[in-house]
Amino acid sequence: MVGLLKFFLILTVIVYLFRFISPFIVKYLINRIFKKMQNFDADLSSSPLKKEDKKSKEKIGEYIDYEEID
């Protein structure tokens, strides 16, 4: 019986500590993600967009239209 009460007491303390600390953890993680996204946007805006190679203008082959035979 004493072991069960000790377990619930420890569990209650852990839950309350987690409820107290979790807003700080979430705020830290959101700020970290926000900073990464700002760096990601800055990298994209600073580098010029790459133009596609002119491979698409090369003739690859002919189009063959197949007819269904009964």
C-alpha positions in Angstrom: 0.0 0.0 0.0 2.9 2.4 0.8 4.5 1.5 -2.5 1.4 2.4 -4.4 1.1 5.8 -2.7 4.7 6.5 -3.3 4.2 5.7 -7.0 1.2 8.0 -7.3 3.1 10.8 -5.5 6.1 10.5 -7.8 3.8 10.3 -10.9 2.0 13.5 -9.7 5.2 15.4 -9.2 6.5 14.3 -12.7 3.2 15.4 -14.3 3.2 18.8 -12.6 6.9 19.4 -13.5 6.1 18.5 -17.1 3.2 20.9 -17.1 5.4 23.6 -15.7 8.3 23.0 -18.1 6.4 22.2 -21.3 5.5 25.8 -22.3 9.2 26.7 -22.2 10.2 23.7 -24.3 7.5 24.4 -26.9 8.5 28.1 -27.1 12.1 27.1 -27.6 11.2 24.6 -30.3 9.0 27.1 -32.1 11.7 29.8 -32.0 14.2 27.3 -33.3 12.0 26.3 -36.2 11.2 30.0 -37.0 14.9 30.8 -37.2 15.6 27.9 -39.5 12.7 29.0 -41.8 14.1 32.5 -41.9 17.5 31.2 -42.9 15.9 28.9 -45.5 14.0 31.8 -47.0 17.1 34.0 -47.0 19.0 31.3 -48.8 16.3 31.0 -51.5 16.0 34.7 -52.1 19.7 35.4 -52.2 20.5 32.7 -54.8 19.4 33.3 -58.4 17.0 30.8 -59.8 18.7 28.2 -62.0 17.4 28.2 -65.6 16.4 24.9 -67.1 18.9 23.3 -69.4 18.0 23.5 -73.1 17.6 19.7 -73.2 13.9 20.0 -73.8 14.5 21.5 -77.3 16.3 18.5 -78.5 14.2 16.1 -80.6 13.9 12.9 -78.6 11.9 10.8 -81.1 8.9 10.4 -83.2 5.3 10.0 -82.0 3.8 6.8 -83.3 0.1 6.4 -83.3 -1.0 2.8 -82.9 -4.3 1.6 -84.2 -6.2 -1.2 -82.5 -6.7 -4.2 -84.8 -9.8 -6.4 -84.2 
